[in-house]
């Protein structure tokens, strides 16, 4: 009798596995594709469920767009640094042309080769070519439940101290004995397709595979002097080069469909993988009923953008009342708050790290009425 029950249990388990979708290279971006995303920096109602080979139902319909973005994929030859990435098929060019990211696409992988431009991690405003060694696979095909992939990559680049300008001041007295600096980064990643089912986001429901992506990063800073190369990572204070150095662990949950080019949802969590900190999801042009983003004719102009020490926020078509600004970093942490009570508002940015920030403008009833992105580049 026990064998009888065991047989049927195995049959049920096998049937459930065969019911999973397979994500193929049909979901990989191609030249001419525009992928549209919305990001909720304060996600509510998003629950990280355990790994499960049985079908799971996820309801993320309560997400609301803090900020929206579009990623346009072009033929690699359209990038100004295409010659630096001879195996690339695709390139994306950031708004304002500050950065170009190059990709290689095959039947089995969608791979990030590297980028050209300003360091997006927030240290170096010098346009430079950064290559991943080996390249980083962002998607793989075919993808099935219980797939496990381990990978590792590194990145390194050196600069002359004389080329850094005021940024060299963050090195303190070490700048006086060094002729060059070198940034070294390594990353080890474990990808595990740990669940499947249906995911609902504003505007749609999709059959998906969920991949848990755990990444261990270590970023080091070296200086070169008469003593040769020396690792000074632990000697650098916060700010300037100090931001982003050291070790870090990130856990991200990605939901892939075989019918859409966009990743349906990407949930960024703390290092424990339990608490959602932000969610980027496919933008179907729908604002959640639970969202507190209200329609408005308010237009916000930011100048300059990219900015350095100051940015002026100009409010056009504003109605009477008080407004406030909230500036958040890429992890969704609030980096600056300020009142916006005039038409033109000069916001001081001294001491803020280089990088991409998201802003929200709130009216006097604490309703989000406008949002956008601000790039800060320290000279």
PELINBEL-V223545 format. One line per field, one symbol per residue. ss: DSSP state (@ for helix, = for strand, . for the rest). burial: I if it has 24 or more other C-alpha atoms within 12 Angstrom, else O. Layout:
ss: ???
burial: ???
//
This chain:
ss: .@@@@@@@@@@@@@@@@@....=.@@@......=======...........=========......======.==@@@...@@@.....====.@@@.=======...=========..........=============..=....=============@@@.@@@@@@@@@@@@...======================..======================..====.@@@....@@@...===========........=====......=======..........=.....=====...=..=======......======.....=======...=====......========.....=========...
burial: OOOOOOOOOOOOOOOOIOOIIIIIIIIIIIIOOOIIIIIIIIIIOIIIIOOIIIIIIIIIIIIIIIIIIOIIIIIIIOIIIIOOIOOIIIIIIIOOOIIIIIIIIIOOIIIIIIIIIIIIIIIIIIIIIIIIOOIIIIIIIIIIIOIOIOOIIIIIIIIOIOOIOOIIOIIOOIIOOIIIIIIIIIIIIIIIIIIIIIIIIIIIIIIIIIIIIIIIIIIIIIIIOOOOOIIIIOOIOOOIIIIIIIOOIIIIIIIIIIOIIIIIIIIIIOOOOOIIIIIIIIIIOIIIOOIIIIOOOOOIIIOOIIIIOIIIIIIOOIOOOOIIIIIIIIIIOOIIOIIIOOIOIIIOIOOIIIIIIIIIIIIOOOOIIIIIIIIIIII
//
